[in-house]
């Protein structure tokens, strides 16, 4: 059983890299869950931003400085909805 666990862990670690965000980085936030942006979904951008990271909440969430049409949203987003701005 332990060998199977180690094998699965090696495979997971090989294909997944934890994002290393820092305070002050520019990021984009996914628009997947935002219903308040006007217009048809197919014309919306996939990501909003760029936003500046204000704080990190562990390794699972980031707090950003929100402006524009997303001002009424909560400023904390999970890492799964965030990507680097390039």
Helices and strands as residue ranges (DSSP letters): H 2-15, E 26-30, G 41-43, E 47-57, E 61-64, G 68-70, E 76-78, G 79-81, E 82-84
